[in-house]
Amino acid sequence: MVTIPFDSDATRAAVTAAAQAVAAYADRHAITITAEQCEDLAQTLIGQYQAFEAGVRYATPPPSSEPGT
C-alpha cells in the first residue's frame, strides 16, 4: 500500500467521506459539532491512519527474494 499525498484528490475525497461519517454519527447520538470540527477531526483521522500505515511498513521487513526462505 502506498501512502497517498495529503493534498491529493483521493485524500480530499477520503476526508470528505470521513467528515460526513463523523457528522452522521454526531447527529445520531445528538452530539453538537460543526461542519468545520467534523472536517478537522476527519483530517486528523486520515493523517493518523497514514502515519500508522507508514510505521507498519517501516517496521515490517520486506519479503525475502531468496527461494526457500
N, C-alpha and C positions, 0 to 999 in steps of 0.2 A: 504494500500500500504506500502511496506517495502522499506526503503532506501537501495539501492544496494551499497555495499562497493566500494569505489572509485577505488580500484585496482583489481576489479573483471573483468572477461571476458565480462560480459554483459555491464559494464560501458565502457570498452575499445571499444566495438562494437558501443555503442551509441556515444562516442566521435568521432570515425572514421566516422560514418554516418553524424554526425553534421558537422565535418570538411569538408566533401565532399559537403554538402549542402552550407556551407559558401563559399567554392571555386566556386561552380556553380553560386551562387548569385553574387559574385565579378566578375566573368567572364562575366555574362550577363550585368552587369552595368559598365563594363570597370574600375573596381577598382583594383589597383595594390596591391596584397597581396601575401605573400609567403606561402608555404605549412606549415611551422612552425608557422606562425601567425594564419593560419586557425585552426591548432590543438590547439594552446594556447587559442584562442577565444572559441573553442568548449569545452575545458576542463573547462574554466571559466563558460560557459553557463550551463554545466551539474552540476557543483558544486553549482551554484546559484539556479538551479532548485531543487536540493536535499535539500538545506538549506530551501528554501521556503516550500517545502512539509513537512519537519520536523517541521517547525514553525506552519503550518496549523494543523498538527496532534497534536502538543503540545497545541495549543490554543482551539482546538475543544474538548468539554467534551465527554467522552465515552458514548455510548448509555446506557440508563437505563435498567437494567435487571429485574426491578420490573414490574409486569403486571399493565396495566392501566396508566403508566406514560410516 
